[in-house]
């Protein structure tokens, strides 16, 4: 019986990485998609999502929230530590990819208040929305926020979505071959934020855009990425800048 060999990401997987500019394009089109969906946010809640999605798929979507949670980030870090010992010094970069977008999103939540979809639920479990989508926004540092619980007006943008896509970008940077898996998990986690009525679809798009912008910067070989590269002990020539 032969023993397992460690991964060699610097040689075998070097050609699997995409041009650096692609990551900024993702942030750009997701931002645009958010503005396109904004006038139609109400349309996604014309009926109960849970009734229109097959039961097994509903369960998968619900469970995928862990990928967008801090606990999921911790599990990913533990998995790297246990299963990929050669990449333990890359754990800080992966964690920062997930946490930095989430912190940025929370700062935006403090500035711009927007009511969550679930705040419009009636006693019968069906939503009753206002006439205009503009009514969901309470404005920049608005005094109206004192009339609502803090959680209820933190819809813009989605922190869970930012965490999920940031984690996916970080893991893809480390394990390029897993890009399809990581992005699928982030996608399902994003859908969960909509089906749970925690966020409007536009909020989810903007959360993902912030993840590509912030986590994308961490995967580069300049700024904080350069400092992380020195910590990881990898030269500029061998270090990949992006994988998405």
N, C-alpha and C positions, 0 to 999 in steps of 0.2 A: 504494500500500500504506500502510495506516495503522499507526502505532506503538501498542504496547500501553500501556494506561493503568494507573496504580497503583491498588491497592485502596483503598477508602475505608471502613474498618471502622466509623468513628464515626457514619456516617449510614445507609448502605444496609443494614448488618447489625445496626443497633442493636436492632431489634425481634426478632431471632432469639435473644436471650439469655433464659435462664430465670431465675425468681426465685431469690434467694440461698439461701433455706432448702432448696431441692431438693438442694444438694450435701451438706448435713448428713444429709438423709434417706437418701441413698445410703450414707453411712458407717454409719448406724444399721442399715439392713436387711442390709447385707453382714456386719456384726458378728453379727447374729442368725442369718444363714444359716450362718456358721461354726460356731456352737454347735449348730445343727440337724444339720449334716453330721458333726460330731465323732464321734458314736457309730457312724457308717457309713463312716468313713475306710477301713477294711479292705475294704469291699465294692467299692470302685473298682478293686481290684487282684486280683480273683478270676480274672482271665485277663490275658494280655499285651495291652496297649493297641495295640501296633503291629500285631497280627494282626487287630484288629477295626475298624481305620480304613483306608479306601482309601489306596493308595500315594501318590497326588498330594496328598491332604489331609494325610497324615502329613508329607510334605516341607514343605508350607506351614507347618504347625504348628512343625516343627523350625526352619525359617528365621526364624520370627517372634520367636525368642529375642533377636535383635539389637535389637528394639524395647524390650526390657527390660534392655538392657546399657548400660553407660556409653558404649561406642562408638556406640551408636544415638543417645544424647543428643547426642554430639559431632556426628554426621552431621546431626541435626535442626538444631542451631545453625548449622552451615555452610550448610545449605540455606536457612535464613532470611536469613543474611547475603548470600548470592549472589542468591537469587530474590526476596526481599522487602526491598530496601534501606531502604524507608521504615519498616520495623519492627525495625531493628537494635537499637535501644535496648530492645526488649522481650525480647531474647535472655536477659538475666540472669534475668528472671522465669520464663521457660519452663524454663531449666536448674534453677533453684531448686525449681520445682514437681516436677521429677524427682528431684533429689538429696536434698532435705530429708526426704521420706518414707523413702527408702532409709537415711539416717543414723539416723532414729528407729527403724527396724526393726532395724538392727544393734545398737543399744543394748539392745533387748528380747532379742535373741539372746544377749547376754552375761549376761542375768539369768535367762532361762528356757531350759533345755536340753530339746530334744526330738529324738529320733532320726528321721532321714530314712527314707522308705520303702525306699530302695535298700540300707540297711544290713541289711535282712532278706532280701536275695536269697541263694539257695543256689547251689551249684555248677552245678546244672542250669538256672539262670536264672530259676527260679520263686521267688516270695517265700514265706516261712514266718513268719507273724505270731504274736505271743503271744495268749493267751486274752482279754486285756482291752486296750482302747485306752489305758487308764491307764498301761500298761507302756511306752508310747512316750515318756512324760514322765519326765524325770530330776529334775524339781523346780526350785525357786528356788535358784540358786547351789549346786547339789548337788555333793557331793564325788565322786559317781559319774562326773562328766564327765571325770575324769582317766583313766578306762578307755577312752575313745573319742577318735579324732582330732577336732579342733575342727570340721571341716566336717561330720562325721557327725552332730553333735548340734545343728545350727543350722537345724532345719526350721521352727521357729516364730519369727516369721511369715515369709512369702516376700518377700525383698528385691527379687528380680527383678520380682515382680508389683507391688510398691509403686512401683518405678521406672517400669514400663510404664504404669500407670494415672496416675501423677503426670505423666509426659510427655504422655499423652493429654489430661489436664486442662489442662496448660499450652498445648499446641498448639490445643486447642479454644477456650481463652480468647482466643488470638490470631486464630485462623481458625475462627469459629463454623460455617461451612458445611462444614468437614471433620470435624465431630463423629462422624458415622457411620463414616468411614474410620479415624480415630484410635482410637475405641473398639473397632472390630473388630480392629485390630492388637493392642491391649492385651488383648482377650479371647483371641485366639489365643496370645499370649505367656503368658497365665495357664494355658491348657490345656497348653502345653508343659511347664510346671513339674510338672504332674501326670503326664503321659504319660512324662516322663523319670524319674519316681519320685524327683524331687528334693524334693518337698513333698507333704504330705497336702492333700486338697481344703479342709479347714478352714483350713489355713495360708494358702492362696491367697486365700480370702475375707477373712481378717483382714489380709493384706497390702494388698489392694485397699481395704479400709475405712480403713486408715491413710493411704493415698494420698489418698482423698477428704477426709479430715479435715485433713491437713497441707497438701496442694497446694491444697485448697479455700480455706484461710486466706490463701494467697499471692495468690489471685486477687481477694481483697476489697480495698476501698479504705481499709483501716485497718491499723495495725501495720506489718509489713514491706511489705505491699501498698501502703500509703500512701507509704512511702519510695521504693518502686520507681516509683510513679506520678509522683512529683516528678522522679525521674531520667529518666523517659520523657518528661517535659514535657507531660503530659496533665492537664487539669483534672478535678476531681471530677465535674463535670456530664457530661463526655464519657466518663469512664472507666467501663467495664462492670465489675461486681463478680463475676459468675460466668457460666458458659456451659454448665453441665451440669445 
